Structures are given as structure tokens and as C-alpha cells.
């Protein structure tokens, strides 16, 4: 009925589903790698701009990860991502990822010189 390469009748469906899932996950990983390289390249080719801006808002995102070890123990880790939204004199806004240290130093309402390159945050120097 089916030409099963492993000699087990009725398993061709399992291997087909496994292959589909495997190639779907592989495709998503390749897409993510290409997307990140493209974004990195775009940022590197963008001009480095320094403009007057104010800090409008800040936010933090936390991801929780569980890790299962070989000896049936579970360890957890957390990743924090920090973002600040800046508003320019024109009224336009831009949200940029910042380090935890920069996040702690920025205060909503601060006005200063924002330096960025594409979507990459470089620095913020306060006026007051």
C-alpha cells in the first residue's frame, strides 16, 4: 500500500507530519536569522542622527523561560527588555530599545539630545 522506507506499515503518515513540522520550524529559524541580519545591516547603513527629543514614556517587557535538565530538575530564567519612547519637535515619536542602565537613568519628561542610528539607540544627553 505505502512504500515505507523503514518497513513499518502505517507509519508513513507520522514521518510526513514530522517532516512538515521539522521544515516549518527550520524555515521559521532561517526567516528570523535573515530578518535580524537585514535589520542589523539597515541600521549600519543608516545615518547617525542627533536631534532634540523628550522622553515620553518608558516600558519594560519580561520573558520567563523554563529549562528542563537531564536529571529531571527544572531551572528558570528571566530576560528583561527595556524600551523608551522619544518625541521629536515635529511631534513624531519613536520607540527604541535601551539597556537596563540607560532605562534607569531616563526620566519621563526629560528633554535633551537623542542620538540614534536607524532603530538603534546610541545615547541621550539631558538639557536639564
trRosetta pair geometry for C-beta under 8 A, 3 or more apart (Angstrom, degrees):
i j d omega theta_ij theta_ji phi_ij phi_ji
1 9 7.5 67 48 -145 115 103
2 9 7.3 134 48 -142 105 63
2 10 7.8 142 30 -67 138 25
2 12 4.4 -124 173 -15 151 150
3 12 7.9 83 65 -93 45 137
4 7 6.2 -172 101 -46 106 11
4 8 5.8 -116 149 58 149 53
4 9 6.5 -159 3 -95 150 35
4 11 5.9 85 -141 57 135 91
4 12 5.2 -120 -94 -60 89 94
6 11 6.5 -48 62 81 123 141
6 15 7.8 157 1 -58 126 145
8 11 4.3 34 97 -1 111 136
10 13 7.2 -32 177 18 57 105
11 14 5.0 -47 -165 35 68 117
11 15 6.2 61 142 -18 85 101
12 15 5.9 -58 -149 41 34 107
12 16 6.2 37 153 -23 67 107
13 16 5.7 -55 -146 35 31 112
13 17 6.4 27 157 -15 66 106
14 17 6.0 -58 -150 38 29 107
14 18 6.1 30 152 -20 65 109
15 18 5.4 -50 -141 38 34 116
15 19 6.2 38 156 -22 65 104
16 19 5.8 -53 -148 35 29 111
16 20 6.5 30 153 -20 63 105
17 20 5.7 -52 -148 35 33 112
17 21 6.3 28 156 -14 66 106
18 21 6.0 -59 -148 40 29 107
18 22 6.1 31 154 -21 65 110
19 22 5.6 -54 -142 37 29 114
19 23 6.2 19 163 -10 66 109
20 23 6.3 -62 -146 42 25 101
20 24 6.1 28 155 -22 63 111
21 24 5.6 -55 -145 36 29 114
21 25 6.4 26 159 -15 65 106
22 25 6.1 -61 -152 38 26 105
22 26 6.2 24 153 -16 64 111
23 26 5.3 -51 -139 41 35 115
23 27 6.1 43 156 -24 65 104
24 27 5.7 -53 -149 34 27 113
24 28 6.6 27 152 -18 61 104
25 28 5.7 -52 -149 35 33 112
25 29 6.5 34 153 -18 65 104
26 29 5.8 -54 -150 36 31 112
26 30 6.4 30 154 -16 65 107
27 30 5.7 -55 -146 39 31 110
27 31 6.2 35 154 -21 65 106
28 31 5.6 -52 -145 36 31 114
28 32 6.4 33 155 -20 64 104
29 32 5.8 -53 -149 34 30 111
29 33 6.5 30 153 -18 64 105
30 33 5.8 -54 -148 36 32 112
30 34 6.3 29 155 -16 66 107
31 34 5.9 -59 -147 40 29 108
31 35 6.1 31 155 -22 65 109
32 35 5.7 -54 -143 37 29 113
32 36 6.3 25 159 -15 64 108
33 36 6.1 -59 -148 39 27 106
33 37 6.3 24 156 -16 64 109
34 37 5.9 -57 -145 39 30 109
34 38 6.1 32 155 -21 65 109
35 38 5.8 -58 -148 37 27 112
35 39 6.3 26 155 -18 64 108
36 39 5.7 -52 -143 37 32 111
36 40 6.2 35 155 -20 65 106
37 40 5.6 -53 -145 37 31 113
37 41 6.2 31 154 -19 64 108
38 41 5.8 -55 -146 38 28 111
38 42 6.3 31 153 -21 64 107
39 42 5.6 -52 -145 35 30 113
39 43 6.4 31 155 -18 63 104
39 119 7.2 -42 -172 44 105 129
40 43 5.9 -55 -151 36 29 110
40 44 6.4 28 152 -18 63 108
41 44 5.7 -56 -148 37 31 112
41 45 6.4 18 157 -9 65 111
42 45 6.1 -66 -147 44 28 103
42 46 6.4 39 152 -36 64 104
42 118 5.7 129 122 -135 82 145
43 46 5.6 -48 -148 19 33 117
43 117 5.7 86 -179 118 82 92
43 118 3.5 -135 -117 53 64 149
43 119 6.1 -84 -92 41 110 72
43 120 4.7 83 -163 -18 135 118
44 117 7.7 41 -99 145 25 129
44 118 7.8 -19 -5 -11 28 141
45 118 7.9 68 61 -63 59 128
46 117 5.2 143 86 177 105 70
46 118 3.6 150 19 -61 154 87
47 117 7.2 -137 109 -131 27 78
48 115 6.6 14 175 -174 95 97
48 116 7.6 -174 -151 96 60 26
48 117 4.6 -32 -99 -85 70 103
48 122 6.7 51 -150 -44 106 159
49 115 7.0 178 91 -144 45 53
49 116 6.1 -16 60 62 89 71
49 117 7.3 153 15 -89 70 48
50 113 5.4 14 -179 178 100 110
50 114 7.1 171 -148 84 52 41
50 115 4.5 -16 -96 -94 84 84
51 88 5.9 -7 134 -127 136 109
51 89 7.7 -126 171 4 106 97
51 113 7.2 159 80 -151 21 65
51 114 5.8 -22 64 60 74 91
52 88 7.3 105 84 -149 62 66
52 89 5.8 46 81 -41 107 110
52 111 7.2 14 -176 -179 93 91
52 112 7.4 -154 -142 121 63 19
52 113 6.2 -46 -93 -96 53 59
52 114 7.6 93 -164 14 9 84
53 86 4.2 26 161 176 137 116
53 87 6.3 153 -161 72 83 37
53 88 5.3 -43 -102 -91 90 57
53 89 7.8 -104 -89 -27 50 66
53 111 7.5 -169 100 -146 33 59
53 112 7.1 -25 63 69 67 56
53 113 7.6 83 23 -146 80 19
53 114 4.0 -9 32 -4 131 129
53 124 7.7 -83 71 -128 110 104
54 86 6.8 150 72 -156 34 68
54 87 5.3 -20 59 57 88 92
54 109 6.8 -26 -177 -158 111 24
54 110 6.6 165 -154 87 65 46
54 111 4.6 -28 -98 -96 90 74
54 112 7.9 113 -100 17 47 58
55 58 7.0 3 178 -51 115 95
55 84 5.9 -49 -138 -175 101 116
55 85 7.5 104 -164 75 57 54
55 86 6.2 -42 -99 -101 47 69
55 106 5.2 164 -116 -179 156 108
55 107 6.6 128 72 82 146 37
55 108 5.4 -127 115 -117 102 37
55 109 6.6 -28 70 28 90 26
55 110 4.5 34 15 48 118 93
55 111 8.0 -128 9 -67 72 36
55 124 7.5 61 -64 -173 107 157
56 85 4.6 -57 62 102 106 101
56 86 6.6 157 2 -121 92 14
56 87 4.7 84 -53 -22 121 108
56 93 6.3 -35 11 -127 156 119
56 108 6.8 -3 151 -144 17 90
57 84 7.5 176 93 -154 44 52
57 85 4.7 15 54 40 82 118
57 108 6.0 20 -101 -111 38 118
58 82 7.4 -12 -172 -171 101 89
58 83 6.9 160 -158 89 56 56
58 84 5.0 -20 -105 -105 82 74
58 85 7.4 -150 -74 16 35 75
58 103 6.3 127 -163 -154 131 85
58 106 6.1 145 -79 97 133 119
58 108 6.4 -123 -3 -62 95 93
59 82 7.8 166 90 -154 45 49
59 83 5.1 -10 62 63 85 103
59 85 7.8 40 1 -19 99 102
60 80 6.0 -17 -172 -166 109 100
60 81 7.0 150 -162 78 57 50
60 82 5.4 -19 -107 -104 80 67
60 83 7.4 -178 -83 23 33 75
60 103 7.1 81 -83 -171 101 151
61 80 7.3 146 79 -159 48 50
61 81 4.4 -15 62 61 98 104
61 83 7.3 39 -6 -5 102 112
62 78 5.8 -13 -170 -171 103 109
62 79 7.1 154 -156 79 53 48
62 80 5.4 -20 -101 -101 77 69
62 81 7.6 -168 -75 21 31 73
63 78 6.9 153 79 -158 50 56
63 79 4.5 -7 55 56 102 99
63 81 7.4 46 -10 -10 101 107
64 76 6.6 -17 -170 -167 91 110
64 77 7.8 157 -157 84 48 42
64 78 5.6 -22 -102 -103 62 78
65 76 6.7 149 81 -158 53 59
65 77 4.9 -16 62 63 105 86
65 78 7.3 -178 19 -83 79 29
65 79 7.1 46 -12 -9 115 102
66 74 5.7 -15 -169 -170 103 111
66 75 7.6 148 -159 79 53 38
66 76 5.5 -29 -102 -100 61 78
67 74 6.9 146 74 -160 49 57
67 75 4.8 -20 61 65 105 87
67 76 7.2 -178 16 -84 80 26
67 77 6.8 35 -15 0 117 104
68 72 7.7 -16 -169 -131 92 35
68 73 7.8 157 -153 83 50 38
68 74 5.7 -25 -99 -102 62 78
69 72 7.2 -57 77 21 77 13
69 73 4.8 -6 46 61 120 83
69 74 7.3 -160 9 -82 84 27
69 75 6.6 55 -33 -3 113 102
80 100 6.5 64 98 -88 126 116
81 97 6.6 -52 -175 -136 96 110
82 97 6.8 105 79 -162 58 65
82 98 5.1 -67 108 71 107 78
82 99 6.8 20 54 130 131 12
82 100 5.6 153 -21 -88 144 50
82 102 7.4 157 108 73 139 87
82 103 3.8 -80 -173 -69 148 144
83 95 5.4 17 178 -180 118 105
83 96 6.9 162 -151 82 72 32
83 97 5.6 -45 -96 -99 75 51
83 98 6.8 134 -118 15 21 84
84 95 7.2 172 87 -148 32 63
84 96 6.1 -20 62 60 80 82
84 98 5.2 23 1 -8 109 135
84 102 7.6 -98 -14 129 138 105
84 103 6.8 -166 -51 -111 106 69
84 106 5.3 -15 -109 115 146 170
84 121 7.5 82 46 -104 108 149
84 124 7.9 -64 102 -34 157 155
85 93 5.6 11 180 -178 104 114
85 94 7.1 168 -151 85 62 33
85 95 4.6 -31 -95 -93 80 80
85 96 8.0 149 -96 15 33 64
86 93 6.8 162 83 -152 43 64
86 94 5.5 -16 59 61 92 84
86 95 7.8 163 15 -90 67 31
86 96 6.9 4 2 8 112 110
86 114 5.3 65 -158 -87 162 162
86 124 7.8 -159 -93 -104 133 128
87 91 6.9 -21 -172 -151 104 29
87 92 7.2 162 -151 85 60 38
87 93 5.0 -30 -96 -96 73 82
88 91 7.1 -38 74 28 74 20
88 92 4.9 1 39 60 115 87
88 93 7.5 -160 7 -81 77 33
88 94 7.5 44 -28 1 105 104
94 116 7.5 -152 117 54 147 171
96 116 6.1 -120 -98 -115 152 135
96 119 6.6 178 -117 -178 81 61
96 120 7.4 69 -152 170 113 11
96 121 4.0 122 148 -63 132 105
97 119 7.9 49 13 149 93 92
97 121 6.3 -145 75 3 50 118
98 102 4.1 -112 174 90 116 125
98 103 5.2 150 95 -61 115 77
98 106 7.1 44 110 -10 172 140
98 121 5.1 -48 -89 81 75 167
99 102 4.7 93 54 10 81 101
99 103 6.8 -136 96 -9 42 89
100 103 5.4 -51 -145 33 32 119
100 104 6.5 32 156 -19 63 104
101 104 6.0 -57 -155 34 29 110
101 105 6.7 21 151 -14 63 110
102 105 5.7 -62 -149 39 35 109
102 106 6.2 33 156 -24 70 106
102 121 7.3 157 124 132 166 140
102 124 7.2 108 -163 25 112 109
103 106 6.2 -55 -145 31 27 107
106 110 6.2 -125 -158 26 68 146
106 124 6.5 44 -96 71 106 152
107 110 5.0 109 63 -41 77 109
110 124 7.4 79 118 151 133 129
110 126 5.4 -72 -166 -114 113 102
110 128 7.7 -164 -143 63 63 79
111 126 7.3 84 72 -151 43 65
111 127 5.1 -33 100 32 88 120
111 128 6.4 36 52 20 94 101
112 124 5.5 97 86 174 128 81
112 125 5.0 -162 175 92 123 47
112 126 4.2 -89 -71 -108 138 26
112 127 4.9 -170 -95 -18 64 73
113 124 7.1 169 84 -152 49 47
113 125 4.7 0 51 53 97 99
113 127 7.7 106 -19 -56 74 87
114 123 7.7 178 -152 92 41 50
114 124 5.2 -8 -105 -106 68 85
115 122 4.1 -66 111 76 97 121
115 123 4.7 17 46 50 114 82
115 124 7.4 -155 22 -71 71 41
115 125 7.9 43 -11 -4 104 96
116 119 7.6 -22 174 -151 120 13
116 120 6.3 159 -166 82 77 52
116 121 5.6 -40 -109 -111 96 40
116 122 5.6 -169 -94 6 34 91
117 120 4.8 -18 67 63 84 108
117 122 6.1 75 -8 -47 93 118
121 124 7.8 -31 -168 -33 107 98
